[in-house]
Amino acid sequence: MMKKMISAALVAGGLLLLYFGYQESQSLGSEIEEAITGSPDSSVMWMIIGGAIATIAGLVGLFYKK
């Protein structure tokens, strides 16, 4: 039961990171930086990567039968 709660928290946290990473990538400051440097802000990339990993890990924990 505790494993399922941790997995659900990982999914929720991962989805929040994905949401905030997307919102940050669409901000004016981030768009200007991307236009100047040609690559997205590193904090945006870390939020999106971390959110994807946490979400996938949480889903695996929720649906993996052992």
Secondary structure, DSSP 8 states (H G I E B T S, - for coil): -HHHHHHHHHHHHHHHHHHHHHHHHTSHHHHHHHHHHSS--HHHHHHHHHHHHHHHHHHHHHH---
